[in-house]
Amino acid sequence: MKIGVFDSGIGGLSVYNAIKKDMPEQELIFKNDRLNMPYGNKNKEELYSLVVPIFNEFVDEGCRIIVIACNTVSTTIIDRLKAKYKDIILIGVEPMIKEGVSLSKNKIISVCATPTTLKSARYQELKDNYAKNIVVLEPDCSDWSYMIENNKIDNEQISKRINSVLSKNTDVIILGCTHYHWIEDQIRQLTKNKALVIQPELSIIKKLKQAIKQLS
């Protein structure tokens, strides 16, 4: 089965690699939009106009499922995309608020995500549904996607952001952008086991397997 995997840049490649490792029998097609990244500071209309031509390519190439490995797109325009591509199963990715809350003992979680994701109605809905009595910290990660995409990692800046939430007793750090998966190990080292670091690749694979079963 042909499965599309999409992201603005190399973030989705980590998701692609995870899927490929778990399901080598599937035919995966990876596409990104490095020309227009980062997506994290764009509005809904901009995102839609950029994504649709790429999704049309997936459809033309026979993909029956598209994994949207981009929190920004998933939290802002996935419903509009589902309405347009009714014959395709779209699997989005969004910050793991529910999982983070369930894992937190201190009731203080941190979400590392793009500005557009943090401003989205869907993200607010996740917080309203699962984190009403939880402190949710949102460190400024607005330039992380760019520096990861361009291999210009500012270790001091990353350390400062992570230490800022650790100093406030966060015990769960949620990676709400697939670009950040590439610095997951670095973030884990910075936490010194004071916080769990979670990201959604296993959850995406689980949803993908259910979708494949549905189409079989």
C-alpha positions in Angstrom: 0.0 0.0 0.0 1.2 3.5 -0.9 1.4 5.8 2.1 2.4 9.4 2.0 4.4 11.1 4.8 4.5 14.9 4.7 6.2 17.6 6.7 7.5 21.1 6.1 11.1 19.9 6.3 13.3 17.1 7.8 11.1 16.7 10.9 8.8 14.4 9.1 11.8 12.3 8.0 12.2 11.1 11.6 8.6 9.9 11.4 9.2 8.3 8.0 12.2 6.5 9.4 10.2 5.2 12.4 7.4 3.9 10.1 9.9 2.3 7.7 11.7 0.5 10.5 8.4 -0.8 12.0 6.6 -1.6 8.7 9.3 -2.2 6.0 6.7 -3.9 3.8 4.8 -0.7 3.1 5.6 1.6 0.2 6.3 5.0 1.7 6.6 8.3 -0.2 8.1 11.2 1.7 7.5 14.8 0.6 8.4 18.0 2.3 8.3 21.8 1.6 11.8 23.0 2.5 11.4 26.0 0.2 8.7 27.4 2.4 9.6 26.2 5.8 9.4 27.0 8.7 5.6 26.6 8.8 5.4 27.5 12.5 4.9 31.2 11.8 2.3 30.9 8.9 -1.4 31.4 9.1 -4.1 28.9 8.0 -4.6 30.3 4.5 -0.9 30.3 3.8 -0.6 26.7 5.1 -3.5 25.5 3.1 -2.2 27.0 -0.2 1.2 25.4 0.4 0.0 21.9 1.4 -2.8 21.3 -1.2 -0.5 21.0 -4.3 1.7 18.5 -2.4 -1.2 16.5 -1.3 -2.5 16.4 -4.9 0.8 14.9 -5.8 0.3 12.1 -3.2 -3.1 11.4 -4.6 -1.9 11.3 -8.2 0.8 8.9 -7.1 -1.8 6.5 -5.6 -1.4 7.1 -1.9 -4.4 5.9 0.1 -3.1 7.2 3.4 -1.2 10.4 4.2 0.6 10.9 7.5 0.7 14.6 8.2 3.9 14.6 10.3 3.6 18.3 11.1 1.9 19.5 14.3 1.4 23.0 12.8 -0.6 21.7 9.8 -2.5 19.1 11.9 -3.6 21.5 14.6 -4.8 24.2 12.2 -6.2 22.8 8.9 -6.6 19.1 9.1 -10.4 19.3 9.2 -10.3 21.3 6.0 -8.0 18.9 4.4 -10.1 15.9 5.4 -13.1 17.6 3.8 -11.2 18.1 0.5 -9.6 14.6 0.4 -12.6 12.4 1.4 -11.2 9.3 -0.2 -7.9 9.5 1.6 -7.2 8.7 5.3 -5.3 11.5 6.9 -3.4 10.9 10.0 -2.3 14.0 11.9 0.0 14.6 14.8 -0.6 16.9 17.7 1.0 17.7 21.1 0.6 14.8 23.5 -1.2 16.8 26.2 -3.3 13.9 27.4 -0.4 11.5 27.6 1.8 14.2 29.3 -0.8 14.9 31.9 -1.2 11.2 32.7 2.6 10.8 33.2 3.2 14.0 35.3 3.5 13.6 39.0 4.2 17.2 39.7 1.3 18.3 37.6 3.6 20.6 35.6 4.2 19.8 32.0 6.1 21.6 29.2 5.1 21.8 25.6 7.8 22.6 23.0 6.0 23.6 19.9 5.8 26.3 17.1 4.0 29.6 17.6 1.2 28.6 15.2 0.6 25.3 17.0 0.4 27.1 20.4 -2.0 29.6 19.1 -4.3 27.1 17.4 -7.8 26.3 18.5 -7.0 22.6 18.6 -4.2 23.1 21.0 -6.4 25.1 23.3 -9.0 22.4 23.1 -6.4 19.8 24.1 -5.5 21.9 27.1 -9.1 22.5 28.0 -9.9 18.8 27.8 -7.0 17.3 29.6 -5.0 20.0 31.4 -7.5 22.1 33.4 -5.8 21.5 36.7 -2.3 21.3 35.3 0.4 23.9 34.8 1.4 24.0 31.1 4.7 25.7 30.4 5.4 26.8 26.8 9.1 27.7 26.4 10.0 29.9 23.3 11.1 27.4 20.7 10.1 29.6 17.8 13.5 29.3 16.1 14.2 25.6 16.7 12.8 24.3 13.4 14.9 26.7 11.4 18.1 25.9 13.2 17.5 22.1 13.1 16.6 22.3 9.4 19.7 24.2 8.6 22.0 22.3 10.9 22.7 25.4 13.0 22.1 24.0 16.4 22.5 26.5 19.2 23.3 24.2 22.2 23.4 27.1 24.6 20.0 28.3 23.6 18.4 24.8 23.8 20.0 24.3 27.2 18.6 27.6 28.4 15.1 26.8 27.3 15.1 23.4 28.9 16.7 24.5 32.1 14.1 27.2 32.4 11.2 24.7 32.6 13.2 22.3 34.7 13.7 25.1 37.2 9.9 25.4 37.5 9.6 21.6 38.3 8.3 20.4 35.1 8.5 16.6 35.0 7.2 16.0 31.4 8.5 17.7 28.3 6.3 17.2 25.2 7.9 17.6 21.8 5.1 19.2 19.8 7.0 19.6 16.5 8.6 16.7 14.6 11.7 18.8 13.9 12.5 18.6 17.6 12.7 14.8 17.4 16.2 15.3 16.0 17.3 16.9 19.3 15.4 14.5 21.5 18.5 12.8 22.8 20.1 16.1 23.6 17.0 17.2 25.5 17.0 14.0 27.4 20.6 14.5 28.5 19.8 18.1 29.6 16.9 16.9 31.8 19.3 14.7 33.8 16.4 12.3 34.5 14.4 15.1 36.1 11.7 15.0 33.3 10.3 12.5 30.8 10.6 13.5 27.2 7.8 12.3 25.0 7.0 12.4 21.2 4.3 10.8 19.1 6.1 8.4 16.7 4.8 5.2 18.4 1.3 6.7 18.5 1.4 7.6 14.8 2.5 4.0 13.9 -0.4 2.6 15.9 -2.9 4.8 14.1 -1.3 4.0 10.8 -1.7 0.2 11.4 -5.3 0.7 12.3 -5.8 2.7 9.0 -4.1 0.0 6.9 -6.3 -2.7 8.6 -9.4 -0.6 7.8 -8.4 -0.4 4.1 -7.4 -4.1 3.8 
